[in-house]
Amino acid sequence: MVSERGLDVLKVIVQDYVASREPVGSKSIVERHSFGVSAATIRNDMALLEEEELIVAPHTSSGRVPTDKGYRLFVDQLADLRPLTAAQRQAIEAFLGQSVDLDDVLARTVRLLSQLTQQVALVQYPSLSRSRVRHIELVPLSASRVMTVFITDSGRVEQRILEVAVAVDVEFLGELRGRLNAALGGRGLAEAATMLAQLHQQFPPAQQPIVRLVTTSLVEQVAANRQDKLVMAGTANLVRTEDDFSGSIFPVLEAIEEQVTLLKLFSEMAVDQTGAPLSHGVSVSIGRENAEFGLGETSVLTSGYGASGGSLARLGVLGPIRMDYSNNMAAVRAVARYLTRLLGEE
């Protein structure tokens, strides 16, 4: 059982080690922090922490560093997150507020988050499996070219350009657009795909070829993006902290290139230790907790954000276990909340 002062000692060991990357000794703790007790007393506290496998001596020096278990206890004991500065909050609002569409806002999100945390930033696209059709647009580009635009309620916009065999009848294209939106507006994607595959049967034989061409394109636009995907930025931040990894950093770089693996980790982190779903809280997975994903020397921090269609996806950061958890958790939470608000306004 760790005493209250023992927890405070662990806290300063984590904070000092994160700041300096140097093992922390009892003498430096007494000099830097106001515990009001002797170095000998602090050494006793550190001995108890070591017995609990919360800290360890990396070599023969008197200093100690946190273990994965120690970081876990530290994170679990964080009562308050360090608030972002007014300048940081304004930067989030200004930078993300300039976005022109969902792709742009998510690309901006990972760039901003990697800058705020100096870690690898990840954001998951809202799941199209939960999305519904918001609008379909058919745009004549020339006598033989039509652009199909497919828009979901989660903000995703997909477009394709079709080459048609006969001259485009602009009036019929407008009629087809109206019938498509009347039939599919507000429907889930799976249902929409089924209806699109059969829609050509409702038209005269002479019009069926162009209808089939358009609906086939729309079905492909739905199917092409049914799988979840991630946007990533800040890999260079991981390389800059290479000394925090034992051996080569390349296995970690290879692991984060596997989107399926990261998405599975995100999915597992969407539920906390008690099994309760998380929304805008921050979930943290540390060191050995990530070993099955090939990320046993990293920590991953994630938070949920909601898209305008009500779907929930996740964003977060990945970096070495030695990281500034308080600052990074605050940044992840703040960006997730702003992204939810921004997408909800669209």
N, C-alpha and C positions, 0 to 999 in steps of 0.2 A: 504494500500500500504506500503510495507516494504522498508525502506530507504537502501541505500548502506551500511551505517554503521550498520544498523540493521541486514542485511544479514551477515556481518562480525561477529557480536556478536553471531548470531545463529550458525555460523560455529564453533566458538571457544567453544560454549556450547556443541555442538555435539562432537567435538574432545575431550574435557576435560572429558565429561561424559563417552564416550567410553573407554577412558584410565583409569579412576578411579572408575567408577560406583558410584560416589558420586554426588549428586545434585550440580549444579554450581551456585555460587552467584556472585554478582557484584564486591565484594571486591577481590575475587580470580581472576576474569577476569582482573581487573586493575593491580593486582600484577604480573600476568603471561604473559600478553600480552600488547603490546605497542599501545594503542588506543589514548593516548595523551589527554584524557578527564577524568573528575572526576568519582568516583563511582556513584554519584547521576545521572550523565548523562547516564551512563550505565544502572542504574536502570530504568530510563525512557524508554530507548530502549527495555529493557526486558519487561516492562509493555506493550509496543506496540506489542511485539512478543506474549505475553500472550493473548492479545485481539484478535490477529489473529489465536489463537489456535495452535501456532507453538511450544510453550513451556508450561509447567505446573508445579505447585508445587506439589510434591508427598505427602507432609505432611506440617506441620506448619512451617518448617524451611524456611529460606530466599532463599535457593537454588532452581534452576529450572532444569528440565530435558526435552529433546525433546519429542514431540508427534510424532505419525506416520506421521502427516502432516508436521511437522518440518523436520523429516528425509527425506521425499519426496522432500521438497524444497532444502534441503542441497544437496541431490544427483543430482537433476536437475541443480543445480548451479555449480557442479564440472566441472571446465574448463579443468583441467588436472588430469590424474591419476598418482599416485606416481609410477615412473618406478621401475621395479624389478632390483635388484642388478645384477652385472655381475655374481656373484656366483650363484644366483638363476636361471638366464638364462642358465648357464652352467649345472646346476643340472637337469633342464628340458630336455635339449638336451641329456645329458649322460644317464639319467634314462630311458627316453622313447625310445632312440635309441637302447637299448638292447632288445627291444621287438621282439618276434619271429613270432607272428601272430596277427590278429585283436583282439581276445579274450585277449591275453596277453597285447597288447598296451592299451586297454581300462581299464583293471584291474590296470595297472601301472598308468594310467592317474588319476583315482580317488584316489589312494593312494598318489600320488604326490600332487594333488590339495588339499586334506585334510590336508597334512602337511604344505603346503604353507600358507593356510588360517586359519587353526585350526577350520574349520567348517565341516559339513557333505558335502561330494563331490558326485556329481551325473553325470553320463554320459549316454547318450542315444545311443543305437546301431543305425548305419545307417539304414534307412528304406529299408527293402528288397522289398517293393512294387515298389520302383523305380529302383531296381537293375536289372542287366542283367547277363546272363550266361557267365562266362569267360572260364571255362574248366571243363570237366568231366573226371575223371580217374577211371579205373577199375583195381584193383590190386589183382592178385591171391595169396592167402595166403597159401593154401594147396589144396589137391585134391578135397575138398568139401567146401572150404570157399573162399569168394570173398569180398574185401572191396570196397565199392563205395565211391568216393570222389567228392563232388559237390562244386565248387568254383565260387563265384560271383565277379563282377567287383568292388564291394564295399569292397572286402577283406575278406568276410565271407567264412569260410571253414567248411563244414559239411561232416562227414564221418560215415558210418555204415558198419557192418560186416554181411554178408549174409551166411546162411547155404544152400547149394544146394544139390539136391537129387542125382545128377549124377556127375561123375568126370568132373572137369573143363577143358574145351578145351581152352588152352591158346591162340591158334591161332584165334579161333572164338572170344574170349574175346577182342583181339586186334582189330579185324574187327568191333565188336560192339562199342568199344570205339571210333573208327574213325567215324563211322556213327552217333553216338550220338553228337559228337562235330561238325561235318559238319552240322547237322540238327539244333542244338540248340545254337551254339556259337553266342553270341551277341543278343540273343532274350530276351525279358522281361520274368519275371518269370511266369506270368499268361499264356502267350502264350506257354512257355516251358512246363508247366504242362499239358496243353491240348494236345500238340504233344506227350509227353511221354506216355499218356494214350492210344494212338492209334498206337504207333510205332511197337508193336509186330505183327501187321497185315501185316507188310512189309517183314516178315521173313517166311521161310518154317515152316510147322506145327511142325516138330521135334525140331526146335530151339525156338519156341514161349514160352515154359515154362520158360527157363532161361532168355529170353528177358523180359518177363512179370515180373519175379522176380526182375530183375535189375531196370526196369523202375518204378515199384511200389515203390521200395525203394527210388528212386530219387524223385518221386512225394511227398512222405512223408517227405523227407528232405527239400523240398521247403516249404511245408505247415507248418511244425513244427516251422519255423522261420519267417513266414510272419508277425506276430505281433511284434510291437515294444517292446523293453524291456530296462531296466535300470540296470546299475551297480552302486553300492553305497559303500562308505567307510567313516570312520570317525564318526560313530554314537556316539562313546565315547566322542567326542568333544562336542556334544550337551548335554550330561549328565553333563559334567564339567561346563557348563554354566547354570545349573538348576535354580540358583537364579534369572536369568533374566526372568523366566516364573512365572506367578501367578498360585498358586495352584499346581497341579500335572503336571509333564512333560509327563506322559504316553499318554495322548491324542495326543500329537505331535509325539511321537514315533510310535503310532499306525497309524497315518495319513501317515507318510513317508514309512510305509511298504506297502501301497496300490499303486502299480506301476501305475495302471490305472489312479488314481487321479493325481499323479505326472506328468505323461505323458500328461494329459489334461492341467495341469498348464503350462508345457513346451510349449505346442502347442499355448496356448493363449499368452504366453510371446514372441513368435516368431514374433509378430507384435507389433510395438511400439504404442505410444499414437496417432500418426497421421495416423496410418494404413499402414505405410511404412514397407516393410519387412526388417528385420535385417539380416546381414550376420555375420560380426565379431565385431559388436558393442556389448555392454553389456546391457542387459535389466534387470531392477531391479523392483521387486514387494515387497511392504513393508506392513507388519502388516495387517491392515484391508482389504487391497487389496487381501489377501490370505484367508480371512475368510471362503468363500464358500468351500474351500478345507480342512477345519479343521486346517489351519495353520495361524490363525489370529495373533499369537504372534511370527511369524517368518518373516524373509526376505529371498528372493530367488533371486540369481543373475545368469543369464544365458547368454551364447553366442553360436552362431552357429559355427559348423565346417563342412567342406566339405570332403567327402570321395572321393576316386579316381574315383568312378563311377558317380560323380557329384551330389550325393544325399546330402542333408543337414540334420544334426541331431544337438542336443544341448548338452552342458555340463554346469555345474554350481555348485554353493554351496548353502546350506541352513543353516541358523543359527538364533540366536536371533536377534531381531531388533537392539539391541545395538551391532553393529559390526563395524569393521574398513572397511568402504565401499571403500575408495580409494585404499587401499592395496588389498582387495579382488577382486575388479573389475579389477585391473591391472593383478592379477594372473590369473583370469578366461580368460581374453582376450589373455594373452600371451600363456597359455596352449592351448587354442582353435586354435590360429594361428599356433603353432608348430605342433599340431595334424593334422591340414589340410595339412601342408607341408609334414609331415611324410607319411600320407596315400597317398598323391599325387605321392610320389616317388615309391610306391610299384607297 
